[in-house]
Every structure is written in C-alpha cells, then in structure tokens.
Amino acid sequence: MADDHDDVLLVRAVAGGDRDALARLYDRYASVLLALALRILRDRREAEDLLHDVFLEVWRSAKDYDLTRGRVRTWLIIRMRSRALDVTKSARVSRRSGDAEVIERVAAESDVAGSPDRQRVRAALAELGDDQRQVLELAYFEGQSCSEIAERVGIPVGTVKSRLAAALGKLRQTLGAPRPGEVS
C-alpha cells in the first residue's frame, strides 16, 4: 500500500529529526487517535492531553519503530490504547460504566472522513450480539481482564472467554481478516 510506504518514510524522517514529517503524521492520524482516546477516557481534555503525549513519545521513539512488526497506523493506535488504558487505571480517573449515548456521540464526532474502514468495522460490530459486543468493549476499550469482566457482568470467566473468542472470530470472518498465524 502506498499509504503504508509513505507512513514508514514519515516515521524514518521523524527519527531523523524532521518536524514537518511529524506534523504530517499528526495530520494523518490525530483524528483516529483522538477518537480512540475519547472512546476510552470519555473526557475530551484528557484525550487531547494524551494525544499530545503520544506524539511526543513518537518524536522521541520513532527510531524504535520496526516495520516488520506492523503498520505505522497500528503502532500508533497501540501506543494510544496502551497509554489511555494506563490513564484509566491510574488513581486520578475513576472507572465509569459504558454509556452508549456518549460512545455513539464520540464515534460520530470522530467520523469526519466517514472512512470505509470505519464503516466496515461499525457494521461488523453491529452484527455481534449484545453479549459478545459488551465483553469485547470491556476488554478492548476499558482494558479489563476476563475475571474483571466476569465480575462486572455477573457471568463465569469461561463464558467471558468464550464470548470474546466468538466475537473476535465473527469480526475476523466479517472483515475478512486472517486468523492468528495465517498469512494474509
């Protein structure tokens, strides 16, 4: 993909100290990363601060990017998700239960470009049953472990694991993604 190649060139330029390359990377991915942070943190100011922190981290660690481990987009998303989950688990932020209205508003605000990928993912998530979607959201967006989800939802840990596996399998099938270990 041309975009993937361009992204790698931008990260390499950032690693060499090119501020314009960082700005282009920011322009390309800030809205996606901010939407993810908003989805996890549910606080715009906190999400914007975290976005800034993640790009400072990218500036400092661009030389560590390894293209054999994944796309630049994935690298950035994983950084943001990890940092956002760290914030939610810190003492200064309390856990909040999922609020579907807030989640939908955040998703709508972040969908400026109406990207086909985002639409495909939304459609795939809509095909999941409520029980599968709930455990998937708790695991991914709130970073809860299977035992934490089981306690919160009031179901056995084994059921949580089964629902997660089924949800991920259905998403892979719907989105046409390879199973772990398969070559795409």
C-alpha positions as CSV (number, residue, x, y, z in Angstrom):
1,M,0.0,0.0,0.0
2,A,1.2,3.5,-0.9
3,D,0.0,5.0,2.4
4,D,1.8,2.3,4.4
5,H,5.0,3.1,2.5
6,D,4.5,6.9,3.0
7,D,3.9,6.3,6.7
8,V,7.2,4.4,7.0
9,L,9.1,7.1,5.3
10,L,7.5,9.7,7.6
11,V,8.5,7.8,10.7
12,R,12.0,7.4,9.4
13,A,12.1,11.1,8.8
14,V,10.8,11.8,12.3
15,A,13.5,9.6,13.6
16,G,16.0,11.8,11.8
17,G,14.5,14.9,13.5
18,D,12.2,16.1,10.7
19,R,9.5,18.2,12.4
20,D,7.5,18.5,9.2
21,A,7.3,14.8,8.9
22,L,5.9,14.6,12.5
23,A,3.3,17.3,11.6
24,R,2.3,15.3,8.5
25,L,2.0,12.1,10.6
26,Y,-0.1,14.1,13.2
27,D,-2.4,15.4,10.4
28,R,-2.8,11.9,9.1
29,Y,-3.6,10.1,12.4
30,A,-4.6,12.7,15.1
31,S,-8.4,12.3,14.5
32,V,-8.2,8.5,14.7
33,L,-6.1,8.5,17.8
34,L,-8.2,11.2,19.5
35,A,-11.4,9.3,18.8
36,L,-9.8,6.2,20.4
37,A,-8.7,8.2,23.4
38,L,-12.2,9.8,23.7
39,R,-13.8,6.3,23.5
40,I,-11.6,5.0,26.3
41,L,-11.3,8.1,28.5
42,R,-14.7,9.8,27.9
43,D,-13.0,13.1,28.7
44,R,-12.0,15.4,25.8
45,R,-9.4,17.4,27.7
46,E,-7.8,14.2,29.0
47,A,-7.9,12.7,25.5
48,E,-6.3,15.8,23.9
49,D,-3.5,15.8,26.5
50,L,-2.9,12.2,25.9
51,L,-2.8,12.7,22.1
52,H,-0.1,15.4,22.6
53,D,1.8,13.0,24.9
54,V,1.6,10.1,22.4
55,F,3.0,12.3,19.6
56,L,5.8,13.5,21.9
57,E,6.5,9.8,22.5
58,V,6.5,9.2,18.8
59,W,9.0,12.1,18.4
60,R,11.3,10.5,20.9
61,S,11.0,6.9,19.9
62,A,10.5,6.9,16.1
63,K,13.9,5.3,15.7
64,D,12.4,2.2,17.6
65,Y,9.7,1.6,15.0
66,D,10.1,-1.8,13.4
67,L,8.2,-2.2,10.2
68,T,8.3,-6.0,10.4
69,R,6.1,-5.8,13.5
70,G,3.2,-4.0,11.9
71,R,1.9,-0.9,10.1
72,V,2.6,2.6,11.4
73,R,-1.1,3.1,11.9
74,T,-1.2,0.0,14.1
75,W,1.9,1.1,16.0
76,L,0.3,4.5,16.8
77,I,-3.1,3.0,17.8
78,I,-1.4,0.5,20.1
79,R,0.5,3.3,21.7
80,M,-2.6,5.4,22.2
81,R,-4.7,2.5,23.5
82,S,-2.0,1.4,25.9
83,R,-1.5,5.0,27.3
84,A,-5.3,5.6,27.6
85,L,-5.7,2.3,29.5
86,D,-2.9,3.3,31.8
87,V,-4.7,6.6,32.5
88,T,-8.0,4.8,33.2
89,K,-6.3,2.6,35.7
90,S,-4.5,5.4,37.5
91,A,-5.8,6.8,40.7
92,R,-6.9,10.1,39.2
93,V,-9.5,8.6,36.9
94,S,-12.4,6.6,38.1
95,R,-13.9,3.8,36.1
96,R,-17.2,4.6,34.5
97,S,-19.8,2.2,33.1
98,G,-20.3,2.2,29.4
99,D,-22.7,4.9,28.2
100,A,-24.0,4.0,24.8
101,E,-25.1,7.6,24.0
102,V,-21.7,9.0,24.8
103,I,-20.0,6.3,22.9
104,E,-22.1,6.9,19.8
105,R,-21.6,10.7,20.0
106,V,-17.8,10.2,20.2
107,A,-17.9,7.8,17.3
108,A,-20.0,10.3,15.3
109,E,-17.7,13.2,16.1
110,S,-14.6,11.3,15.1
111,D,-16.1,10.1,11.9
112,V,-15.3,13.2,9.9
113,A,-14.0,11.5,6.9
114,G,-16.6,8.7,7.0
115,S,-13.8,6.3,6.2
116,P,-14.8,3.0,4.6
117,D,-12.8,1.0,7.1
118,R,-14.5,2.7,10.0
119,Q,-17.9,2.0,8.4
120,R,-17.0,-1.7,7.8
121,V,-15.9,-2.1,11.5
122,R,-19.1,-0.4,12.7
123,A,-21.2,-2.7,10.5
124,A,-19.2,-5.8,11.8
125,L,-19.7,-4.7,15.4
126,A,-23.4,-4.2,14.8
127,E,-23.6,-7.9,13.7
128,L,-22.4,-9.1,17.1
129,G,-24.9,-10.0,19.7
130,D,-25.1,-7.6,22.7
131,D,-23.4,-10.1,25.0
132,Q,-20.4,-10.5,22.7
133,R,-20.1,-6.8,21.9
134,Q,-20.3,-6.0,25.7
135,V,-17.3,-8.2,26.7
136,L,-15.3,-7.1,23.6
137,E,-15.8,-3.4,24.5
138,L,-14.9,-4.0,28.2
139,A,-11.8,-5.9,27.2
140,Y,-10.6,-3.6,24.5
141,F,-11.7,-0.1,25.4
142,E,-11.6,-0.5,29.2
143,G,-8.7,-2.9,29.4
144,Q,-10.5,-5.2,31.8
145,S,-9.3,-8.7,32.3
146,C,-11.6,-11.7,31.8
147,S,-12.0,-12.0,35.6
148,E,-12.9,-8.3,35.9
149,I,-15.4,-8.6,33.1
150,A,-16.9,-11.7,34.7
151,E,-17.3,-9.9,38.0
152,R,-18.8,-6.8,36.4
153,V,-21.2,-8.6,34.1
154,G,-22.0,-11.4,36.6
155,I,-21.1,-14.4,34.4
156,P,-18.4,-17.1,34.7
157,V,-14.9,-16.4,33.5
158,G,-15.2,-19.2,31.0
159,T,-18.2,-17.6,29.5
160,V,-16.4,-14.3,29.1
161,K,-13.5,-16.1,27.3
162,S,-16.0,-17.9,25.0
163,R,-17.8,-14.7,24.1
164,L,-14.6,-12.9,23.4
165,A,-13.3,-15.7,21.2
166,A,-16.7,-15.9,19.4
167,A,-16.8,-12.1,18.9
168,L,-13.2,-12.0,17.6
169,G,-13.9,-14.9,15.3
170,K,-17.0,-13.3,13.9
171,L,-15.2,-10.0,13.4
172,R,-12.4,-11.7,11.5
173,Q,-14.9,-13.5,9.3
174,T,-16.9,-10.4,8.6
175,L,-13.9,-8.2,8.0
176,G,-12.0,-10.8,6.1
177,A,-9.0,-10.7,8.4
178,P,-6.7,-13.6,8.6
179,R,-6.8,-15.8,11.7
180,P,-3.7,-15.6,14.0
181,G,-0.9,-17.5,12.4
182,E,-2.4,-17.2,8.9
183,V,-0.7,-15.3,6.2
184,S,-2.8,-12.6,4.5
